[in-house]
Amino acid sequence: MTKRLESKYKINRRLGVNLWGRAKSPINKREYGPGQHGQRRKQKPSDFSVQLMAKQKLKGYYGNISEKQFRKYYDEAVRRKGDTSENLIDLLERRLDAVVYRMKFAMTPFAARQFVNHGHVTVNGRKVNIPSFLVRDGDTIEVREKSKQLAVVLDAVQSAERDIPEYLDVDSRSMKGKFNRSPKLSDVPYPVTMEPNLVVEFYSR
């Protein structure tokens, strides 16, 4: 495993969960935290620690989004009508890199971000290379023709590691899909329990 991959998976050991549900995760072998003090007995976490952990899990899951950007999503979720925690999940799931990952055009959120950055994806026929671009209901996302034979895409499409959620329609053969509707927290196939309500509590302090 490369140093870059190791640093990505470190978050799994720090949080004590297999965040993306991958077989490669070191948490499958070592369930204690990273570093020389990782095996110390854990104390009962405070409310603040529990809320912080929930935030770190959600941030980490979407490719370790920066605090500044994540806070913007929270502020927008508060501004919108309805349940703030559900609004937050909706915004995160609309990120183009998240949609590419959900449609199984990339193996990990990190790979999806890089894939979008490198200009391999179109939205409604136009190339978009901004991972944080927010997809709208009815938008069509497709892998560009010249990119459809890339090994990383073919491996991801053929992987049985994840299922495609119901709020997306995907034709894996043509590597094309549609974002149908806003997902609810219960619709999103997280491998671990996400608690956006605790994230809301964290920022509401």
C-alpha positions in Angstrom: 0.0 0.0 0.0 1.4 3.4 -1.0 2.0 6.2 1.6 -0.8 8.2 0.0 -3.3 5.3 0.4 -2.1 4.7 3.9 -2.8 8.3 4.9 -6.4 7.9 3.5 -7.0 4.8 5.4 -5.6 6.3 8.6 -8.9 8.0 9.2 -10.5 4.6 9.4 -8.2 3.6 12.3 -8.5 7.0 14.0 -12.3 6.8 13.9 -12.4 3.0 14.5 -14.6 2.2 11.6 -14.3 0.9 8.0 -15.6 4.1 6.5 -16.0 2.9 2.9 -16.6 -0.7 3.7 -13.5 -1.8 1.7 -11.6 -5.1 2.2 -8.3 -3.2 2.0 -9.0 -1.1 5.1 -6.4 -1.7 7.8 -9.2 -1.5 10.4 -10.0 -5.1 9.3 -6.6 -6.2 10.8 -6.0 -3.6 13.5 -9.0 -2.2 15.3 -7.0 0.2 17.4 -6.1 3.8 16.4 -2.9 4.9 14.6 0.3 5.9 16.4 2.2 4.7 19.5 -0.8 5.4 21.8 -3.4 3.8 19.5 -3.8 0.7 21.8 -4.5 2.6 25.0 -7.8 1.9 26.7 -10.4 4.4 25.5 -12.3 6.5 28.0 -16.0 7.2 27.7 -16.3 10.0 25.1 -17.9 13.4 26.0 -20.9 14.8 24.1 -18.5 17.1 22.3 -16.3 14.1 21.3 -19.3 12.1 20.0 -20.4 15.1 17.9 -16.9 15.8 16.6 -16.6 12.1 15.6 -19.8 12.2 13.7 -18.6 15.3 11.8 -15.2 13.7 11.0 -16.9 10.5 9.8 -19.1 12.5 7.4 -16.3 14.7 6.2 -14.0 11.8 5.8 -16.5 9.7 3.9 -16.8 12.3 1.1 -13.0 12.3 0.5 -12.0 14.4 3.6 -13.7 17.6 2.5 -12.0 20.7 4.0 -13.5 22.2 7.1 -14.3 25.5 5.2 -16.2 23.7 2.5 -18.0 21.4 4.9 -19.1 24.4 7.0 -20.5 26.0 3.8 -22.7 22.9 3.2 -23.9 23.1 6.8 -24.8 26.8 6.4 -26.6 26.1 3.2 -28.5 23.2 4.8 -29.6 25.5 7.6 -30.7 28.1 5.1 -32.9 25.6 3.2 -36.4 24.7 4.4 -36.9 21.3 6.1 -34.7 19.1 8.3 -31.2 20.5 8.4 -29.5 17.0 8.8 -31.4 15.7 5.7 -30.6 18.8 3.8 -26.9 18.3 4.6 -26.9 14.7 3.3 -28.8 15.9 0.1 -26.1 18.5 -0.6 -23.2 16.1 0.0 -24.8 13.4 -2.2 -25.2 16.0 -5.0 -21.5 16.7 -5.3 -20.4 15.5 -8.7 -17.5 13.4 -7.3 -20.0 11.7 -4.9 -22.4 11.0 -7.8 -19.6 9.5 -9.9 -18.7 7.3 -6.9 -22.3 6.3 -6.3 -22.7 5.4 -10.0 -19.6 3.1 -9.7 -17.5 5.0 -12.2 -14.7 5.1 -9.6 -13.7 2.8 -6.8 -13.4 5.4 -4.0 -14.5 8.9 -3.3 -10.8 10.0 -3.7 -10.6 8.3 -7.1 -13.9 9.9 -8.1 -12.6 13.4 -7.2 -9.4 12.8 -9.3 -11.5 11.4 -12.2 -13.7 14.5 -12.3 -10.6 16.8 -11.9 -9.0 15.2 -14.9 -12.0 16.0 -17.1 -13.4 12.5 -17.7 -17.0 13.3 -16.9 -19.8 15.3 -18.6 -23.0 16.7 -17.1 -25.8 17.0 -19.6 -23.3 16.7 -22.4 -20.9 19.3 -21.1 -17.5 18.5 -19.5 -17.4 19.4 -15.8 -14.1 19.2 -13.9 -15.2 20.6 -10.6 -15.7 17.8 -8.0 -17.9 20.0 -5.8 -20.2 20.9 -8.7 -23.8 20.2 -7.4 -25.9 18.0 -9.6 -29.6 18.8 -10.0 -32.6 16.5 -10.3 -32.8 15.1 -13.9 -29.1 15.8 -14.7 -27.4 13.2 -16.9 -23.9 12.2 -15.9 -21.7 10.3 -18.3 -18.1 9.2 -18.6 -16.6 10.8 -21.7 -16.2 8.6 -24.7 -12.4 8.7 -24.8 -12.3 7.7 -21.1 -14.7 4.7 -21.2 -11.8 2.2 -21.8 -9.7 3.3 -18.9 -8.8 0.4 -16.6 -9.8 2.3 -13.5 -13.3 2.8 -14.9 -13.8 -0.7 -16.1 -12.6 -2.1 -12.8 -15.0 0.1 -10.9 -18.0 -0.6 -13.1 -17.4 -4.4 -12.8 -16.8 -4.3 -9.0 -19.4 -6.1 -6.8 -18.2 -4.2 -3.8 -21.2 -1.7 -3.8 -24.8 -1.4 -5.0 -26.2 1.6 -6.8 -28.8 3.5 -4.8 -32.4 3.9 -6.0 -32.3 7.6 -6.4 -29.9 7.1 -9.4 -30.6 5.4 -12.8 -27.4 4.0 -14.2 -26.6 2.1 -17.5 -23.3 0.6 -16.6 -22.6 -0.6 -20.2 -22.8 2.9 -21.6 -21.4 4.4 -18.4 -24.2 6.9 -18.2 -26.7 7.7 -15.5 -29.3 10.1 -14.2 -29.7 11.8 -10.9 -33.4 11.3 -10.2 -34.3 12.9 -6.9 -33.2 14.1 -3.5 -31.9 11.2 -1.3 -33.0 10.8 2.3 -30.5 9.6 4.9 -32.2 6.2 4.8 -31.7 6.0 1.0 -27.9 6.4 1.2 -25.9 3.1 1.3 -23.3 4.1 3.9 -21.3 1.1 5.1 -21.3 2.7 8.6 -23.9 4.6 10.6 -23.9 8.3 9.8 -25.4 10.7 12.3 -25.8 14.1 10.6 -28.1 15.2 13.5 -25.0 15.1 15.7 -23.1 17.2 13.1 -25.9 19.8 13.4 -25.6 19.7 17.2 -21.8 20.2 16.8 -22.2 23.4 14.7 -25.2 24.6 16.8 -23.2 24.8 20.1 
